[in-house]
Amino acid sequence: MRTARDHTVGQRTWPLVAVLAVTGACASFMYTLVMPIQAQLPQLLNAPREATAWVVTITLLTSAIATPISGRLGDLFGKRRVIVLLLLTLIVGNVLAAVSTGLTLLLVGRALQGLMSGVIPLGIAVLRDQLPARRVGGAVALISASFGFGSALGLPVSALIAETMDWHALFWIAAALGLALLVLVAWIVAKDTAFATGGFDYIGAFGLAAGLSGLLVAIAQGNAWGWTSPATLGFGVGGILVLVAWGAFELRLENPVVDLRVAARPTILMTNLASVALGFSFFSSAVLFPQILELPTSSGVGLGMSLLAMGLVLAPAGLVQIAMAPVAARMNNTVGGRATLVTSAVIISLSYVLALLAATEVWQILLANAFIGAGIGIGFASMPMLIMGAVDATETGAANGLNSLMRSLGTGSSAAVMGAILAASSAGGSAPTAAGFHLAFYVALGGAVVAGVLALCIPKPLPVRAVPVALTVPEPALDDGVARH
């Protein structure tokens, strides 16, 4: 029987999903926004290359910190409200970057842009709250695919803007996009009706930010500083110690910023561990394939393509991710999230096998990268469904935020590991060798295999429970003799 809720919510299904999907794609677009001008930043900002590297690093850092904290804030104060707040920070960050002439103001703007990543787990939680249960799977699959879609399409778009306009135009256009999304979210996304209880754990949030900062800085800067340098060891070991102390503190609280007791549930724990491995394997392709396409042909491994041409070759992977969204939703409904995640790992593994056998022509890289896009489109769609099947509705924001953080740790460590492997093969400052790329492909393949093994250890998930949305239709009056239930 079709209820009033189904009819009311069904009318706004596609506008809601579309707005949240574009918002998620906008968040991932911030990662690739400055890629076309990264090599020119030292000259543009009159700063050393070691300092300008932070233009990319600081966005990854604030992104990792924002996802679990934003999820908890959304559970407490309303997911729609926090999404609006994050869009406002995105607009402010882009305006600051657009008017910047030096490194300091640009870094502040880029840090604010990174906070936008918190909208992805919040958007997934909104879908669970506001859609009929039967439509949640497909919508979540599309939102999950939007992350890779935004990154893949963002690269050629950014390259085109950078080649035809002043570099500040990148940020003005991103600010305009954020403003448009702010209006659409305020108009289309309904106010929350389900809230978590308890206050916000400010000490826990600060401890999480401090620990993650130390660990991620060590990962991001390890190649530049040296993996055994005092700075790398200091940040890395210090970050781990802070996180251990933070975990002990959180377990003593009734309402922590990240409930580690929930995170220790077998389904969530194994899904998050698989997320780290899958994120590692996925982002390896984002490090390796662009270098093969861009390196000069004289290097013996490169194809000598421009940044714009390289972006166009890799962009189809984003379209494949979007195309796989309905496939992933059907698989989640028929064979379950665990089997879907295993399938994702198998597809990505086969993609790296293909790259190991042949990655010397443009069409071969395009094909392998498209298959990786298909695997990621399926895998990233299965993870939120597995998570939501194991938590209550008031925990979805924080739980999905933690899962996004695990993926971020995988992607961040992948960039560092792949960079170290290629750097080791390029002795004397030469280009990386074919042997270096082959070793990197083997390591990425290992990450996909590990993800598949971990996915096999996930228990069978429970069905996702939808949260009723309060309607403004008044309840009909009942006779005194009729009992209320």
C-alpha positions in Angstrom: 0.0 0.0 0.0 1.4 3.4 -1.0 1.4 5.8 2.0 1.1 9.6 2.1 4.8 9.7 3.0 5.8 7.7 -0.1 3.8 10.1 -2.3 5.1 13.3 -0.6 8.8 12.1 -0.5 8.6 10.6 -4.0 7.7 13.9 -5.5 11.0 15.4 -4.5 13.2 12.3 -4.9 15.1 13.3 -8.1 15.6 17.0 -7.3 16.9 16.0 -3.9 19.3 13.3 -5.2 20.5 15.5 -8.1 21.3 18.5 -5.8 23.1 16.3 -3.3 25.0 14.5 -6.1 26.2 17.8 -7.6 27.2 19.0 -4.1 29.3 15.9 -3.6 30.9 16.3 -7.0 31.7 19.9 -6.1 33.4 18.7 -2.9 35.7 16.3 -4.9 36.3 19.0 -7.5 38.2 21.0 -4.9 40.9 18.3 -4.9 41.7 18.7 -8.6 41.0 22.5 -8.8 44.6 23.6 -8.5 46.2 20.6 -10.3 46.7 22.5 -13.6 48.7 25.3 -11.9 50.5 23.3 -9.3 53.8 23.4 -11.2 53.5 27.2 -11.7 52.6 28.0 -8.1 56.2 28.8 -7.0 56.4 31.5 -9.7 52.9 32.7 -9.3 53.2 33.1 -5.5 56.9 33.9 -5.3 57.4 31.0 -2.8 59.6 27.9 -2.7 58.2 24.7 -4.1 58.2 23.0 -0.7 55.9 25.7 0.6 53.5 25.7 -2.4 53.1 21.9 -2.0 50.9 22.8 1.0 48.3 24.3 -1.4 47.3 20.7 -2.1 48.2 19.1 1.2 46.2 21.4 3.4 43.0 20.7 1.5 43.5 16.9 2.0 44.2 17.6 5.7 41.1 19.6 6.5 39.0 17.3 4.4 40.1 14.2 6.5 39.4 16.1 9.7 36.0 17.5 8.5 34.3 14.3 7.5 33.8 12.6 10.9 33.3 15.9 12.8 30.7 17.1 10.2 28.9 13.9 10.5 28.5 14.2 14.3 27.4 17.8 14.0 24.8 16.8 11.4 23.4 14.1 13.7 23.2 16.6 16.6 22.0 19.8 14.9 20.6 18.8 11.6 22.3 17.6 8.4 20.7 20.2 6.2 22.0 23.0 8.5 25.5 21.6 8.5 25.5 21.2 4.7 24.5 24.9 4.4 27.3 25.9 6.7 29.9 23.9 4.8 28.7 25.5 1.5 29.2 28.9 3.1 32.8 28.0 4.1 33.4 26.8 0.6 32.2 30.2 -0.9 34.3 32.1 1.6 37.3 29.9 1.0 37.1 30.4 -2.8 36.7 34.1 -2.5 39.8 34.4 -0.3 41.7 32.3 -2.7 40.4 34.3 -5.7 41.7 37.6 -4.1 45.0 36.2 -2.9 48.3 37.4 -4.2 50.5 35.4 -1.8 50.7 32.0 -0.2 49.2 32.7 3.2 45.8 33.8 2.1 45.7 31.1 -0.5 46.4 28.4 2.1 43.6 29.8 4.3 41.2 29.6 1.4 42.3 26.1 0.4 41.9 24.9 4.0 38.2 26.2 4.0 37.6 24.5 0.7 38.7 21.1 2.2 35.9 21.3 4.8 33.4 20.8 2.0 34.2 17.1 1.9 31.9 16.7 4.9 28.9 17.1 2.7 29.3 13.6 1.2 28.5 11.5 4.3 25.9 14.1 5.3 24.2 13.8 1.9 24.1 10.0 2.2 22.6 10.4 5.7 20.0 12.8 4.3 18.9 10.3 1.7 18.3 7.7 4.4 16.2 10.2 6.4 14.1 11.6 3.5 13.7 8.9 0.9 11.5 5.8 0.9 13.6 2.8 1.8 13.3 1.2 -1.6 14.9 4.2 -3.3 17.8 4.7 -0.8 20.1 2.2 -2.5 20.1 3.8 -6.0 20.4 7.3 -4.6 23.3 6.4 -2.3 25.0 4.8 -5.2 24.7 8.0 -7.3 26.0 10.2 -4.4 28.9 7.8 -3.8 29.8 7.9 -7.5 29.7 11.7 -7.5 33.0 11.8 -5.6 35.0 10.1 -8.4 32.9 11.9 -11.0 33.8 15.3 -9.7 37.5 14.5 -9.5 37.7 13.0 -12.9 35.8 15.7 -14.7 37.3 18.4 -12.6 40.8 17.9 -14.0 40.0 18.8 -17.7 37.7 21.5 -16.7 40.3 23.1 -14.4 42.9 22.7 -17.1 40.7 24.4 -19.7 40.0 27.4 -17.3 43.7 27.7 -16.4 44.8 27.7 -20.0 42.3 30.3 -21.2 41.9 32.6 -18.1 43.8 34.1 -15.2 44.4 31.4 -12.5 42.2 33.3 -10.1 39.2 32.5 -12.3 39.4 29.0 -11.0 38.3 30.2 -7.6 35.7 32.7 -8.8 34.0 30.0 -10.8 34.1 27.6 -7.9 32.6 30.3 -5.6 29.8 30.9 -8.0 29.1 27.1 -8.1 29.0 27.0 -4.3 26.5 29.9 -4.2 24.2 28.2 -6.7 24.3 25.0 -4.7 23.6 26.9 -1.4 20.4 28.3 -2.9 19.4 24.8 -4.2 20.1 23.0 -1.0 18.2 25.6 1.1 15.2 25.3 -1.4 15.1 21.5 -2.0 16.5 19.7 1.1 13.9 19.4 3.8 14.7 20.2 7.4 15.7 17.3 9.6 13.3 15.5 11.9 15.7 13.0 13.6 18.4 14.2 15.9 21.0 12.5 18.1 21.0 13.3 21.8 23.8 14.6 23.9 26.2 17.5 23.5 29.2 18.0 21.1 32.5 16.6 22.2 34.8 19.6 21.7 37.8 18.1 23.4 37.4 14.9 21.3 37.1 16.9 18.1 40.3 18.8 18.9 42.1 15.6 19.8 41.0 13.9 16.5 42.1 17.0 14.5 45.5 17.1 16.2 46.2 13.4 15.8 45.1 13.2 12.2 47.0 16.3 11.4 50.3 14.8 12.7 49.7 11.5 10.9 48.6 13.0 7.6 51.4 15.6 7.5 53.9 12.8 7.9 52.3 10.8 5.1 52.0 13.8 2.8 55.5 15.2 3.4 57.4 12.0 3.9 58.8 12.0 0.4 60.0 15.6 0.6 61.4 15.4 4.1 62.6 11.8 4.1 60.8 9.0 5.7 63.4 8.7 8.5 63.8 12.4 9.1 63.1 13.9 12.6 60.3 16.0 11.2 58.5 13.0 9.5 59.0 10.7 12.6 58.0 13.5 14.9 54.7 14.3 13.2 53.9 10.6 12.5 54.7 9.1 15.9 53.3 12.2 17.6 50.0 11.9 15.7 49.7 8.2 16.5 50.3 8.8 20.2 47.7 11.5 20.2 45.2 9.3 18.4 45.8 6.5 21.0 45.2 8.9 23.9 42.2 10.3 22.0 40.7 6.8 21.6 41.1 6.1 25.3 39.4 9.4 26.1 36.5 8.8 23.7 35.7 5.4 25.2 35.0 7.0 28.5 32.4 9.4 27.1 28.7 8.8 26.7 28.5 11.1 23.6 31.9 11.1 21.9 32.6 12.9 18.6 33.3 9.4 17.1 31.7 6.5 18.9 34.5 3.9 18.8 32.1 1.3 20.3 30.0 1.6 17.2 33.1 1.6 15.0 34.1 -1.7 16.6 31.0 -3.5 15.4 32.2 -6.2 13.0 30.3 -4.9 10.0 31.5 -1.3 10.4 35.1 -2.3 11.4 35.6 -4.6 8.4 33.9 -2.2 6.0 36.2 0.6 7.2 39.3 -1.5 6.9 38.3 -2.5 3.4 37.7 1.2 2.6 41.3 2.0 3.5 42.6 -0.7 1.1 40.1 0.1 -1.7 40.9 3.8 -1.4 44.6 3.0 -1.5 44.2 0.9 -4.7 41.8 3.4 -6.3 44.0 6.5 -5.8 47.1 4.7 -7.0 45.7 5.0 -10.5 45.3 8.7 -10.0 49.0 8.9 -9.3 50.4 6.5 -11.9 48.3 7.0 -15.0 48.7 10.8 -15.3 52.4 10.5 -15.0 52.6 7.9 -17.8 50.5 10.1 -20.0 52.4 13.3 -19.2 56.0 12.2 -19.1 57.9 12.9 -22.3 58.4 10.1 -24.8 62.1 10.5 -24.4 61.8 9.0 -20.9 60.9 5.6 -22.4 57.7 5.3 -20.4 55.8 8.5 -21.1 53.4 9.4 -23.9 54.1 13.2 -23.9 50.5 14.4 -23.5 49.5 17.9 -22.3 47.6 18.3 -19.1 44.3 19.0 -20.8 44.7 16.0 -23.1 45.6 13.8 -20.1 42.5 15.0 -18.3 40.3 14.1 -21.2 41.8 10.6 -21.4 41.1 10.0 -17.7 37.7 11.8 -17.5 35.6 8.8 -18.9 36.3 6.9 -15.7 34.1 9.5 -13.9 31.3 8.9 -16.4 31.7 5.1 -15.9 31.3 5.6 -12.1 28.0 7.5 -12.7 26.8 4.8 -15.2 27.5 2.1 -12.6 25.3 3.7 -9.9 22.1 1.8 -10.9 24.1 -1.4 -11.4 25.5 -1.0 -7.9 22.1 -0.3 -6.4 20.6 -3.5 -8.0 23.6 -5.5 -6.8 23.1 -4.2 -3.2 19.5 -5.2 -3.3 20.0 -8.6 -4.8 23.3 -10.0 -3.7 24.0 -7.7 -0.7 26.6 -5.1 0.1 29.3 -7.6 1.0 29.2 -9.4 -2.4 29.0 -6.0 -4.1 32.2 -4.9 -2.4 34.0 -8.1 -3.2 33.0 -7.7 -6.9 34.4 -4.2 -6.8 37.8 -5.5 -5.5 37.8 -8.2 -8.2 37.2 -5.6 -11.0 39.9 -3.3 -9.8 42.3 -6.2 -9.4 41.7 -7.2 -13.0 42.2 -3.6 -14.1 45.7 -3.6 -12.6 46.5 -6.9 -14.1 45.6 -5.3 -17.5 47.9 -2.4 -16.7 50.7 -4.7 -15.9 50.3 -6.5 -19.2 49.9 -3.4 -21.3 50.1 0.3 -20.4 52.1 1.7 -23.3 49.3 3.1 -25.4 46.6 5.7 -24.7 43.7 3.4 -25.4 45.2 0.8 -23.0 45.4 3.3 -20.1 41.9 4.7 -20.9 40.5 1.1 -20.8 42.2 0.1 -17.6 41.2 3.4 -15.9 37.6 3.0 -17.0 37.5 -0.5 -15.5 38.9 1.0 -12.2 36.1 3.6 -12.4 33.6 0.8 -12.7 35.0 -1.0 -9.7 35.1 2.1 -7.6 31.5 3.1 -8.7 30.3 -0.3 -7.4 32.5 -0.4 -4.3 31.9 3.2 -3.0 28.2 2.6 -3.4 28.2 -0.6 -1.3 30.1 0.9 1.7 27.4 3.4 2.9 24.7 0.7 2.6 26.8 -1.7 4.7 27.4 1.1 7.3 23.7 2.2 7.4 22.6 -1.4 7.8 24.6 -1.6 11.1 23.7 1.8 12.8 20.6 3.7 13.9 19.3 6.6 11.9 20.7 9.1 14.4 24.2 7.7 13.9 24.4 7.7 10.1 26.1 11.0 9.7 29.0 10.2 12.1 29.3 6.6 10.9 29.5 7.5 7.2 31.8 10.4 8.1 34.2 7.9 9.7 34.0 5.7 6.6 34.9 8.6 4.4 37.8 9.3 6.7 39.0 5.7 6.2 38.9 6.2 2.5 40.8 9.4 2.8 43.5 7.7 4.8 43.8 5.1 2.0 44.1 7.7 -0.7 46.5 9.8 1.2 48.8 6.9 2.0 48.5 5.8 -1.6 49.9 9.1 -2.9 52.8 8.8 -0.5 53.6 5.2 -1.3 53.3 5.5 -5.0 55.4 8.7 -4.9 58.1 6.9 -2.9 58.2 3.9 -5.3 58.5 6.1 -8.4 61.1 8.4 -6.7 63.2 5.4 -5.8 63.2 4.3 -9.4 64.2 7.7 -10.8 67.8 7.8 -9.5 69.7 10.9 -10.3 66.6 13.0 -10.9 65.6 11.1 -14.1 62.1 10.0 -14.9 60.7 7.0 -13.2 61.5 3.7 -15.0 59.2 1.1 -16.4 60.3 -1.2 -13.6 59.2 1.4 -11.0 55.8 1.7 -12.6 55.4 -2.1 -12.7 56.3 -2.3 -9.0 53.7 0.4 -8.2 51.1 -1.5 -10.2 51.8 -4.7 -8.2 51.4 -2.8 -4.9 48.1 -1.2 -6.1 47.0 -4.7 -7.1 47.8 -5.9 -3.6 45.7 -3.2 -2.1 42.7 -4.4 -4.2 43.2 -8.0 -3.2 43.4 -7.1 0.5 40.2 -5.1 0.1 38.5 -8.1 -1.4 39.7 -10.4 1.5 38.5 -7.9 4.1 35.2 -7.6 2.4 34.7 -11.4 2.6 35.0 -11.0 6.4 32.0 -8.6 6.6 29.0 -10.2 8.3 25.7 -10.2 6.5 24.2 -6.7 6.9 20.8 -5.8 8.3 18.2 -4.0 6.1 18.5 -0.2 6.1 15.7 1.4 8.1 14.2 4.6 6.8 13.3 7.4 9.2 9.7 8.7 9.0 9.4 12.3 7.8 6.9 14.4 9.7 4.1 15.7 7.5 2.2 18.9 8.1 -1.2 17.3 7.2 -3.3 17.5 10.4 -4.4 14.2 11.9 -8.1 13.5 11.4 -10.2 13.7 14.5 -11.1 10.4 16.1 -14.3 9.6 17.9 -14.1 9.2 21.7 -14.8 5.6 21.4 -11.9 4.8 19.0 -8.7 3.8 20.6 -5.4 5.6 19.5 -2.4 3.4 18.7 
